[in-house]
Amino acid sequence: MKTSAAERERNRGYRSQLRRAIRELRETTDKAEATERYRNVAGLLDQAARRHLIHRRNADRNKSRLAHFVARLGD
């Protein structure tokens, strides 16, 4: 029981960090900064998929949508 509680706390931290990074990327208006943040978020999404916090296709879908968001910033 103690192990699962510790793992749950760890997962909460990872999930929180991921959501915060995505939110900060979505709030960015500068394309150069958004590109840098996207690289960070893409890595966090891949890590979350490896840890089975989210499904790998969910990670891919999110990366695709965020890449589209970053690409449209310069318009």
PADREN-667610 format. One record per atom (N, C-alpha, C, O): chain; atom name; x, y, z. Coordinates in nm, 2 decimals, decimal comma. Layout:
<rs>
<r cadena="A" atomo="CA" c1="X" c2="Y" c3="Z"/>
...
</rs>
This chain:
<rs>
<r cadena="A" atomo="N" c1="0,08" c2="-0,12" c3="0,00"/>
<r cadena="A" atomo="CA" c1="0,00" c2="0,00" c3="0,00"/>
<r cadena="A" atomo="C" c1="0,09" c2="0,13" c3="0,00"/>
<r cadena="A" atomo="O" c1="0,05" c2="0,22" c3="-0,07"/>
<r cadena="A" atomo="N" c1="0,19" c2="0,13" c3="0,07"/>
<r cadena="A" atomo="CA" c1="0,28" c2="0,24" c3="0,08"/>
<r cadena="A" atomo="C" c1="0,34" c2="0,27" c3="-0,05"/>
<r cadena="A" atomo="O" c1="0,35" c2="0,39" c3="-0,09"/>
<r cadena="A" atomo="N" c1="0,38" c2="0,17" c3="-0,13"/>
<r cadena="A" atomo="CA" c1="0,44" c2="0,18" c3="-0,26"/>
<r cadena="A" atomo="C" c1="0,34" c2="0,25" c3="-0,35"/>
<r cadena="A" atomo="O" c1="0,38" c2="0,34" c3="-0,43"/>
<r cadena="A" atomo="N" c1="0,22" c2="0,20" c3="-0,36"/>
<r cadena="A" atomo="CA" c1="0,12" c2="0,26" c3="-0,45"/>
<r cadena="A" atomo="C" c1="0,09" c2="0,41" c3="-0,41"/>
<r cadena="A" atomo="O" c1="0,07" c2="0,49" c3="-0,50"/>
<r cadena="A" atomo="N" c1="0,09" c2="0,44" c3="-0,29"/>
<r cadena="A" atomo="CA" c1="0,07" c2="0,58" c3="-0,24"/>
<r cadena="A" atomo="C" c1="0,18" c2="0,67" c3="-0,29"/>
<r cadena="A" atomo="O" c1="0,16" c2="0,78" c3="-0,34"/>
<r cadena="A" atomo="N" c1="0,30" c2="0,62" c3="-0,28"/>
<r cadena="A" atomo="CA" c1="0,42" c2="0,69" c3="-0,32"/>
<r cadena="A" atomo="C" c1="0,42" c2="0,71" c3="-0,47"/>
<r cadena="A" atomo="O" c1="0,45" c2="0,82" c3="-0,52"/>
<r cadena="A" atomo="N" c1="0,38" c2="0,61" c3="-0,54"/>
<r cadena="A" atomo="CA" c1="0,38" c2="0,61" c3="-0,69"/>
<r cadena="A" atomo="C" c1="0,27" c2="0,71" c3="-0,73"/>
<r cadena="A" atomo="O" c1="0,29" c2="0,78" c3="-0,83"/>
<r cadena="A" atomo="N" c1="0,16" c2="0,71" c3="-0,66"/>
<r cadena="A" atomo="CA" c1="0,05" c2="0,80" c3="-0,70"/>
<r cadena="A" atomo="C" c1="0,09" c2="0,95" c3="-0,68"/>
<r cadena="A" atomo="O" c1="0,06" c2="1,03" c3="-0,77"/>
<r cadena="A" atomo="N" c1="0,16" c2="0,98" c3="-0,57"/>
<r cadena="A" atomo="CA" c1="0,21" c2="1,11" c3="-0,55"/>
<r cadena="A" atomo="C" c1="0,31" c2="1,15" c3="-0,66"/>
<r cadena="A" atomo="O" c1="0,31" c2="1,26" c3="-0,71"/>
<r cadena="A" atomo="N" c1="0,40" c2="1,06" c3="-0,70"/>
<r cadena="A" atomo="CA" c1="0,50" c2="1,09" c3="-0,80"/>
<r cadena="A" atomo="C" c1="0,43" c2="1,11" c3="-0,93"/>
<r cadena="A" atomo="O" c1="0,46" c2="1,21" c3="-1,00"/>
<r cadena="A" atomo="N" c1="0,33" c2="1,03" c3="-0,96"/>
<r cadena="A" atomo="CA" c1="0,25" c2="1,05" c3="-1,09"/>
<r cadena="A" atomo="C" c1="0,18" c2="1,19" c3="-1,09"/>
<r cadena="A" atomo="O" c1="0,17" c2="1,25" c3="-1,19"/>
<r cadena="A" atomo="N" c1="0,12" c2="1,22" c3="-0,97"/>
<r cadena="A" atomo="CA" c1="0,05" c2="1,35" c3="-0,97"/>
<r cadena="A" atomo="C" c1="0,15" c2="1,47" c3="-1,00"/>
<r cadena="A" atomo="O" c1="0,11" c2="1,56" c3="-1,07"/>
<r cadena="A" atomo="N" c1="0,27" c2="1,46" c3="-0,95"/>
<r cadena="A" atomo="CA" c1="0,37" c2="1,56" c3="-0,99"/>
<r cadena="A" atomo="C" c1="0,41" c2="1,56" c3="-1,13"/>
<r cadena="A" atomo="O" c1="0,41" c2="1,67" c3="-1,19"/>
<r cadena="A" atomo="N" c1="0,42" c2="1,45" c3="-1,20"/>
<r cadena="A" atomo="CA" c1="0,45" c2="1,44" c3="-1,34"/>
<r cadena="A" atomo="C" c1="0,34" c2="1,50" c3="-1,42"/>
<r cadena="A" atomo="O" c1="0,36" c2="1,58" c3="-1,51"/>
<r cadena="A" atomo="N" c1="0,21" c2="1,46" c3="-1,38"/>
<r cadena="A" atomo="CA" c1="0,10" c2="1,51" c3="-1,46"/>
<r cadena="A" atomo="C" c1="0,08" c2="1,66" c3="-1,44"/>
<r cadena="A" atomo="O" c1="0,04" c2="1,73" c3="-1,54"/>
<r cadena="A" atomo="N" c1="0,10" c2="1,71" c3="-1,32"/>
<r cadena="A" atomo="CA" c1="0,09" c2="1,85" c3="-1,30"/>
<r cadena="A" atomo="C" c1="0,19" c2="1,93" c3="-1,38"/>
<r cadena="A" atomo="O" c1="0,16" c2="2,03" c3="-1,44"/>
<r cadena="A" atomo="N" c1="0,32" c2="1,88" c3="-1,38"/>
<r cadena="A" atomo="CA" c1="0,42" c2="1,94" c3="-1,45"/>
<r cadena="A" atomo="C" c1="0,39" c2="1,95" c3="-1,60"/>
<r cadena="A" atomo="O" c1="0,41" c2="2,05" c3="-1,67"/>
<r cadena="A" atomo="N" c1="0,33" c2="1,84" c3="-1,65"/>
<r cadena="A" atomo="CA" c1="0,30" c2="1,83" c3="-1,80"/>
<r cadena="A" atomo="C" c1="0,19" c2="1,93" c3="-1,83"/>
<r cadena="A" atomo="O" c1="0,20" c2="2,00" c3="-1,93"/>
<r cadena="A" atomo="N" c1="0,08" c2="1,93" c3="-1,75"/>
<r cadena="A" atomo="CA" c1="-0,03" c2="2,02" c3="-1,77"/>
<r cadena="A" atomo="C" c1="0,02" c2="2,17" c3="-1,76"/>
<r cadena="A" atomo="O" c1="-0,03" c2="2,25" c3="-1,84"/>
<r cadena="A" atomo="N" c1="0,10" c2="2,20" c3="-1,67"/>
<r cadena="A" atomo="CA" c1="0,15" c2="2,34" c3="-1,65"/>
<r cadena="A" atomo="C" c1="0,23" c2="2,38" c3="-1,78"/>
<r cadena="A" atomo="O" c1="0,22" c2="2,49" c3="-1,83"/>
<r cadena="A" atomo="N" c1="0,32" c2="2,29" c3="-1,83"/>
<r cadena="A" atomo="CA" c1="0,40" c2="2,32" c3="-1,94"/>
<r cadena="A" atomo="C" c1="0,31" c2="2,34" c3="-2,07"/>
<r cadena="A" atomo="O" c1="0,34" c2="2,43" c3="-2,15"/>
<r cadena="A" atomo="N" c1="0,21" c2="2,26" c3="-2,08"/>
<r cadena="A" atomo="CA" c1="0,12" c2="2,28" c3="-2,20"/>
<r cadena="A" atomo="C" c1="0,05" c2="2,41" c3="-2,19"/>
<r cadena="A" atomo="O" c1="0,03" c2="2,48" c3="-2,29"/>
<r cadena="A" atomo="N" c1="0,00" c2="2,44" c3="-2,07"/>
<r cadena="A" atomo="CA" c1="-0,07" c2="2,57" c3="-2,05"/>
<r cadena="A" atomo="C" c1="0,02" c2="2,69" c3="-2,08"/>
<r cadena="A" atomo="O" c1="-0,02" c2="2,78" c3="-2,15"/>
<r cadena="A" atomo="N" c1="0,15" c2="2,68" c3="-2,04"/>
<r cadena="A" atomo="CA" c1="0,24" c2="2,79" c3="-2,06"/>
<r cadena="A" atomo="C" c1="0,27" c2="2,80" c3="-2,21"/>
<r cadena="A" atomo="O" c1="0,28" c2="2,91" c3="-2,26"/>
<r cadena="A" atomo="N" c1="0,28" c2="2,69" c3="-2,28"/>
<r cadena="A" atomo="CA" c1="0,30" c2="2,69" c3="-2,42"/>
<r cadena="A" atomo="C" c1="0,18" c2="2,76" c3="-2,50"/>
<r cadena="A" atomo="O" c1="0,20" c2="2,84" c3="-2,59"/>
<r cadena="A" atomo="N" c1="0,06" c2="2,72" c3="-2,46"/>
<r cadena="A" atomo="CA" c1="-0,06" c2="2,78" c3="-2,52"/>
<r cadena="A" atomo="C" c1="-0,07" c2="2,93" c3="-2,50"/>
<r cadena="A" atomo="O" c1="-0,13" c2="3,00" c3="-2,58"/>
<r cadena="A" atomo="N" c1="-0,02" c2="2,98" c3="-2,39"/>
<r cadena="A" atomo="CA" c1="-0,03" c2="3,12" c3="-2,36"/>
<r cadena="A" atomo="C" c1="0,08" c2="3,20" c3="-2,42"/>
<r cadena="A" atomo="O" c1="0,08" c2="3,33" c3="-2,42"/>
<r cadena="A" atomo="N" c1="0,18" c2="3,14" c3="-2,48"/>
<r cadena="A" atomo="CA" c1="0,29" c2="3,21" c3="-2,55"/>
<r cadena="A" atomo="C" c1="0,25" c2="3,27" c3="-2,68"/>
<r cadena="A" atomo="O" c1="0,17" c2="3,21" c3="-2,76"/>
<r cadena="A" atomo="N" c1="0,29" c2="3,39" c3="-2,71"/>
<r cadena="A" atomo="CA" c1="0,26" c2="3,46" c3="-2,83"/>
<r cadena="A" atomo="C" c1="0,38" c2="3,48" c3="-2,92"/>
<r cadena="A" atomo="O" c1="0,37" c2="3,50" c3="-3,04"/>
<r cadena="A" atomo="N" c1="0,50" c2="3,46" c3="-2,87"/>
<r cadena="A" atomo="CA" c1="0,62" c2="3,48" c3="-2,94"/>
<r cadena="A" atomo="C" c1="0,66" c2="3,34" c3="-3,00"/>
<r cadena="A" atomo="O" c1="0,67" c2="3,24" c3="-2,93"/>
<r cadena="A" atomo="N" c1="0,68" c2="3,34" c3="-3,14"/>
<r cadena="A" atomo="CA" c1="0,71" c2="3,21" c3="-3,20"/>
<r cadena="A" atomo="C" c1="0,84" c2="3,15" c3="-3,16"/>
<r cadena="A" atomo="O" c1="0,84" c2="3,03" c3="-3,14"/>
<r cadena="A" atomo="N" c1="0,94" c2="3,22" c3="-3,14"/>
<r cadena="A" atomo="CA" c1="1,07" c2="3,17" c3="-3,10"/>
<r cadena="A" atomo="C" c1="1,06" c2="3,10" c3="-2,96"/>
<r cadena="A" atomo="O" c1="1,12" c2="2,99" c3="-2,94"/>
<r cadena="A" atomo="N" c1="1,00" c2="3,17" c3="-2,87"/>
<r cadena="A" atomo="CA" c1="0,98" c2="3,12" c3="-2,74"/>
<r cadena="A" atomo="C" c1="0,89" c2="2,99" c3="-2,74"/>
<r cadena="A" atomo="O" c1="0,91" c2="2,90" c3="-2,67"/>
<r cadena="A" atomo="N" c1="0,79" c2="3,00" c3="-2,82"/>
<r cadena="A" atomo="CA" c1="0,69" c2="2,89" c3="-2,83"/>
<r cadena="A" atomo="C" c1="0,77" c2="2,76" c3="-2,89"/>
<r cadena="A" atomo="O" c1="0,74" c2="2,65" c3="-2,85"/>
<r cadena="A" atomo="N" c1="0,85" c2="2,78" c3="-2,99"/>
<r cadena="A" atomo="CA" c1="0,93" c2="2,67" c3="-3,04"/>
<r cadena="A" atomo="C" c1="1,01" c2="2,61" c3="-2,94"/>
<r cadena="A" atomo="O" c1="1,02" c2="2,48" c3="-2,93"/>
<r cadena="A" atomo="N" c1="1,08" c2="2,69" c3="-2,86"/>
<r cadena="A" atomo="CA" c1="1,16" c2="2,63" c3="-2,75"/>
<r cadena="A" atomo="C" c1="1,08" c2="2,56" c3="-2,65"/>
<r cadena="A" atomo="O" c1="1,11" c2="2,45" c3="-2,60"/>
<r cadena="A" atomo="N" c1="0,96" c2="2,62" c3="-2,61"/>
<r cadena="A" atomo="CA" c1="0,88" c2="2,55" c3="-2,51"/>
<r cadena="A" atomo="C" c1="0,82" c2="2,42" c3="-2,57"/>
<r cadena="A" atomo="O" c1="0,80" c2="2,32" c3="-2,50"/>
<r cadena="A" atomo="N" c1="0,79" c2="2,42" c3="-2,70"/>
<r cadena="A" atomo="CA" c1="0,73" c2="2,30" c3="-2,77"/>
<r cadena="A" atomo="C" c1="0,83" c2="2,18" c3="-2,75"/>
<r cadena="A" atomo="O" c1="0,79" c2="2,07" c3="-2,73"/>
<r cadena="A" atomo="N" c1="0,96" c2="2,21" c3="-2,77"/>
<r cadena="A" atomo="CA" c1="1,06" c2="2,10" c3="-2,76"/>
<r cadena="A" atomo="C" c1="1,05" c2="2,04" c3="-2,62"/>
<r cadena="A" atomo="O" c1="1,06" c2="1,92" c3="-2,60"/>
<r cadena="A" atomo="N" c1="1,04" c2="2,13" c3="-2,52"/>
<r cadena="A" atomo="CA" c1="1,03" c2="2,08" c3="-2,38"/>
<r cadena="A" atomo="C" c1="0,90" c2="2,00" c3="-2,36"/>
<r cadena="A" atomo="O" c1="0,90" c2="1,89" c3="-2,30"/>
<r cadena="A" atomo="N" c1="0,79" c2="2,05" c3="-2,41"/>
<r cadena="A" atomo="CA" c1="0,66" c2="1,99" c3="-2,39"/>
<r cadena="A" atomo="C" c1="0,65" c2="1,85" c3="-2,46"/>
<r cadena="A" atomo="O" c1="0,60" c2="1,75" c3="-2,41"/>
<r cadena="A" atomo="N" c1="0,71" c2="1,85" c3="-2,58"/>
<r cadena="A" atomo="CA" c1="0,71" c2="1,72" c3="-2,66"/>
<r cadena="A" atomo="C" c1="0,79" c2="1,61" c3="-2,58"/>
<r cadena="A" atomo="O" c1="0,75" c2="1,50" c3="-2,58"/>
<r cadena="A" atomo="N" c1="0,90" c2="1,65" c3="-2,52"/>
<r cadena="A" atomo="CA" c1="0,97" c2="1,56" c3="-2,43"/>
<r cadena="A" atomo="C" c1="0,89" c2="1,51" c3="-2,31"/>
<r cadena="A" atomo="O" c1="0,90" c2="1,39" c3="-2,28"/>
<r cadena="A" atomo="N" c1="0,82" c2="1,60" c3="-2,25"/>
<r cadena="A" atomo="CA" c1="0,74" c2="1,57" c3="-2,13"/>
<r cadena="A" atomo="C" c1="0,63" c2="1,47" c3="-2,18"/>
<r cadena="A" atomo="O" c1="0,59" c2="1,38" c3="-2,10"/>
<r cadena="A" atomo="N" c1="0,57" c2="1,50" c3="-2,29"/>
<r cadena="A" atomo="CA" c1="0,46" c2="1,41" c3="-2,34"/>
<r cadena="A" atomo="C" c1="0,51" c2="1,27" c3="-2,37"/>
<r cadena="A" atomo="O" c1="0,45" c2="1,17" c3="-2,34"/>
<r cadena="A" atomo="N" c1="0,63" c2="1,26" c3="-2,43"/>
<r cadena="A" atomo="CA" c1="0,69" c2="1,13" c3="-2,45"/>
<r cadena="A" atomo="C" c1="0,72" c2="1,06" c3="-2,32"/>
<r cadena="A" atomo="O" c1="0,70" c2="0,94" c3="-2,31"/>
<r cadena="A" atomo="N" c1="0,77" c2="1,13" c3="-2,23"/>
<r cadena="A" atomo="CA" c1="0,80" c2="1,07" c3="-2,09"/>
<r cadena="A" atomo="C" c1="0,67" c2="1,02" c3="-2,03"/>
<r cadena="A" atomo="O" c1="0,67" c2="0,91" c3="-1,97"/>
<r cadena="A" atomo="N" c1="0,57" c2="1,10" c3="-2,04"/>
<r cadena="A" atomo="CA" c1="0,44" c2="1,06" c3="-1,98"/>
<r cadena="A" atomo="C" c1="0,39" c2="0,93" c3="-2,04"/>
<r cadena="A" atomo="O" c1="0,33" c2="0,85" c3="-1,98"/>
<r cadena="A" atomo="N" c1="0,41" c2="0,92" c3="-2,17"/>
<r cadena="A" atomo="CA" c1="0,36" c2="0,80" c3="-2,25"/>
<r cadena="A" atomo="C" c1="0,45" c2="0,68" c3="-2,20"/>
<r cadena="A" atomo="O" c1="0,40" c2="0,57" c3="-2,18"/>
<r cadena="A" atomo="N" c1="0,58" c2="0,70" c3="-2,19"/>
<r cadena="A" atomo="CA" c1="0,66" c2="0,59" c3="-2,14"/>
<r cadena="A" atomo="C" c1="0,63" c2="0,55" c3="-2,00"/>
<r cadena="A" atomo="O" c1="0,64" c2="0,43" c3="-1,97"/>
<r cadena="A" atomo="N" c1="0,59" c2="0,64" c3="-1,92"/>
<r cadena="A" atomo="CA" c1="0,55" c2="0,61" c3="-1,78"/>
<r cadena="A" atomo="C" c1="0,41" c2="0,56" c3="-1,77"/>
<r cadena="A" atomo="O" c1="0,36" c2="0,52" c3="-1,66"/>
<r cadena="A" atomo="N" c1="0,34" c2="0,55" c3="-1,88"/>
<r cadena="A" atomo="CA" c1="0,20" c2="0,50" c3="-1,89"/>
<r cadena="A" atomo="C" c1="0,10" c2="0,60" c3="-1,81"/>
<r cadena="A" atomo="O" c1="0,00" c2="0,55" c3="-1,76"/>
<r cadena="A" atomo="N" c1="0,14" c2="0,72" c3="-1,80"/>
<r cadena="A" atomo="CA" c1="0,05" c2="0,82" c3="-1,75"/>
<r cadena="A" atomo="C" c1="-0,06" c2="0,86" c3="-1,85"/>
<r cadena="A" atomo="O" c1="-0,18" c2="0,88" c3="-1,81"/>
<r cadena="A" atomo="N" c1="-0,02" c2="0,86" c3="-1,97"/>
<r cadena="A" atomo="CA" c1="-0,12" c2="0,88" c3="-2,08"/>
<r cadena="A" atomo="C" c1="-0,08" c2="0,78" c3="-2,19"/>
<r cadena="A" atomo="O" c1="0,02" c2="0,72" c3="-2,19"/>
<r cadena="A" atomo="N" c1="-0,18" c2="0,76" c3="-2,28"/>
<r cadena="A" atomo="CA" c1="-0,16" c2="0,66" c3="-2,39"/>
<r cadena="A" atomo="C" c1="-0,06" c2="0,72" c3="-2,49"/>
<r cadena="A" atomo="O" c1="-0,06" c2="0,85" c3="-2,50"/>
<r cadena="A" atomo="N" c1="0,01" c2="0,64" c3="-2,56"/>
<r cadena="A" atomo="CA" c1="0,11" c2="0,70" c3="-2,65"/>
<r cadena="A" atomo="C" c1="0,05" c2="0,77" c3="-2,76"/>
<r cadena="A" atomo="O" c1="0,10" c2="0,87" c3="-2,81"/>
<r cadena="A" atomo="N" c1="-0,07" c2="0,73" c3="-2,81"/>
<r cadena="A" atomo="CA" c1="-0,14" c2="0,80" c3="-2,92"/>
<r cadena="A" atomo="C" c1="-0,19" c2="0,93" c3="-2,87"/>
<r cadena="A" atomo="O" c1="-0,21" c2="1,03" c3="-2,94"/>
<r cadena="A" atomo="N" c1="-0,23" c2="0,94" c3="-2,74"/>
<r cadena="A" atomo="CA" c1="-0,27" c2="1,07" c3="-2,68"/>
<r cadena="A" atomo="C" c1="-0,15" c2="1,16" c3="-2,68"/>
<r cadena="A" atomo="O" c1="-0,17" c2="1,28" c3="-2,72"/>
<r cadena="A" atomo="N" c1="-0,03" c2="1,12" c3="-2,65"/>
<r cadena="A" atomo="CA" c1="0,09" c2="1,20" c3="-2,66"/>
<r cadena="A" atomo="C" c1="0,11" c2="1,25" c3="-2,80"/>
<r cadena="A" atomo="O" c1="0,14" c2="1,37" c3="-2,82"/>
<r cadena="A" atomo="N" c1="0,10" c2="1,16" c3="-2,90"/>
<r cadena="A" atomo="CA" c1="0,12" c2="1,19" c3="-3,04"/>
<r cadena="A" atomo="C" c1="0,02" c2="1,30" c3="-3,08"/>
<r cadena="A" atomo="O" c1="0,05" c2="1,39" c3="-3,15"/>
<r cadena="A" atomo="N" c1="-0,11" c2="1,28" c3="-3,04"/>
<r cadena="A" atomo="CA" c1="-0,21" c2="1,37" c3="-3,08"/>
<r cadena="A" atomo="C" c1="-0,19" c2="1,51" c3="-3,02"/>
<r cadena="A" atomo="O" c1="-0,20" c2="1,61" c3="-3,09"/>
<r cadena="A" atomo="N" c1="-0,15" c2="1,51" c3="-2,90"/>
<r cadena="A" atomo="CA" c1="-0,12" c2="1,64" c3="-2,83"/>
<r cadena="A" atomo="C" c1="0,00" c2="1,71" c3="-2,90"/>
<r cadena="A" atomo="O" c1="0,00" c2="1,83" c3="-2,92"/>
<r cadena="A" atomo="N" c1="0,11" c2="1,63" c3="-2,93"/>
<r cadena="A" atomo="CA" c1="0,22" c2="1,69" c3="-3,00"/>
<r cadena="A" atomo="C" c1="0,19" c2="1,75" c3="-3,13"/>
<r cadena="A" atomo="O" c1="0,23" c2="1,86" c3="-3,17"/>
<r cadena="A" atomo="N" c1="0,10" c2="1,68" c3="-3,21"/>
<r cadena="A" atomo="CA" c1="0,06" c2="1,73" c3="-3,34"/>
<r cadena="A" atomo="C" c1="-0,02" c2="1,86" c3="-3,33"/>
<r cadena="A" atomo="O" c1="0,01" c2="1,95" c3="-3,40"/>
<r cadena="A" atomo="N" c1="-0,11" c2="1,86" c3="-3,23"/>
<r cadena="A" atomo="CA" c1="-0,19" c2="1,98" c3="-3,22"/>
<r cadena="A" atomo="C" c1="-0,11" c2="2,10" c3="-3,17"/>
<r cadena="A" atomo="O" c1="-0,13" c2="2,21" c3="-3,22"/>
<r cadena="A" atomo="N" c1="-0,01" c2="2,07" c3="-3,08"/>
<r cadena="A" atomo="CA" c1="0,07" c2="2,18" c3="-3,03"/>
<r cadena="A" atomo="C" c1="0,17" c2="2,23" c3="-3,14"/>
<r cadena="A" atomo="O" c1="0,20" c2="2,35" c3="-3,15"/>
<r cadena="A" atomo="N" c1="0,22" c2="2,14" c3="-3,22"/>
<r cadena="A" atomo="CA" c1="0,30" c2="2,18" c3="-3,33"/>
<r cadena="A" atomo="C" c1="0,23" c2="2,26" c3="-3,43"/>
<r cadena="A" atomo="O" c1="0,28" c2="2,36" c3="-3,49"/>
<r cadena="A" atomo="N" c1="0,10" c2="2,23" c3="-3,46"/>
<r cadena="A" atomo="CA" c1="0,02" c2="2,31" c3="-3,55"/>
<r cadena="A" atomo="C" c1="0,00" c2="2,45" c3="-3,49"/>
<r cadena="A" atomo="O" c1="0,00" c2="2,55" c3="-3,56"/>
<r cadena="A" atomo="N" c1="-0,02" c2="2,46" c3="-3,36"/>
<r cadena="A" atomo="CA" c1="-0,04" c2="2,58" c3="-3,29"/>
<r cadena="A" atomo="C" c1="0,09" c2="2,67" c3="-3,30"/>
<r cadena="A" atomo="O" c1="0,08" c2="2,79" c3="-3,33"/>
<r cadena="A" atomo="N" c1="0,20" c2="2,61" c3="-3,28"/>
<r cadena="A" atomo="CA" c1="0,33" c2="2,68" c3="-3,29"/>
<r cadena="A" atomo="C" c1="0,35" c2="2,73" c3="-3,43"/>
<r cadena="A" atomo="O" c1="0,40" c2="2,84" c3="-3,46"/>
<r cadena="A" atomo="N" c1="0,32" c2="2,65" c3="-3,53"/>
<r cadena="A" atomo="CA" c1="0,34" c2="2,68" c3="-3,67"/>
<r cadena="A" atomo="C" c1="0,26" c2="2,80" c3="-3,71"/>
<r cadena="A" atomo="O" c1="0,30" c2="2,88" c3="-3,80"/>
<r cadena="A" atomo="N" c1="0,14" c2="2,81" c3="-3,66"/>
<r cadena="A" atomo="CA" c1="0,05" c2="2,92" c3="-3,69"/>
<r cadena="A" atomo="C" c1="0,08" c2="3,05" c3="-3,62"/>
<r cadena="A" atomo="O" c1="0,01" c2="3,15" c3="-3,65"/>
<r cadena="A" atomo="N" c1="0,17" c2="3,05" c3="-3,52"/>
<r cadena="A" atomo="CA" c1="0,19" c2="3,17" c3="-3,45"/>
<r cadena="A" atomo="C" c1="0,24" c2="3,29" c3="-3,53"/>
<r cadena="A" atomo="O" c1="0,21" c2="3,40" c3="-3,50"/>
<r cadena="A" atomo="N" c1="0,32" c2="3,26" c3="-3,63"/>
<r cadena="A" atomo="CA" c1="0,38" c2="3,37" c3="-3,71"/>
<r cadena="A" atomo="C" c1="0,28" c2="3,44" c3="-3,81"/>
<r cadena="A" atomo="O" c1="0,31" c2="3,54" c3="-3,87"/>
<r cadena="A" atomo="N" c1="0,16" c2="3,38" c3="-3,83"/>
<r cadena="A" atomo="CA" c1="0,07" c2="3,43" c3="-3,92"/>
<r cadena="A" atomo="C" c1="0,01" c2="3,56" c3="-3,88"/>
<r cadena="A" atomo="O" c1="-0,07" c2="3,62" c3="-3,96"/>
</rs>
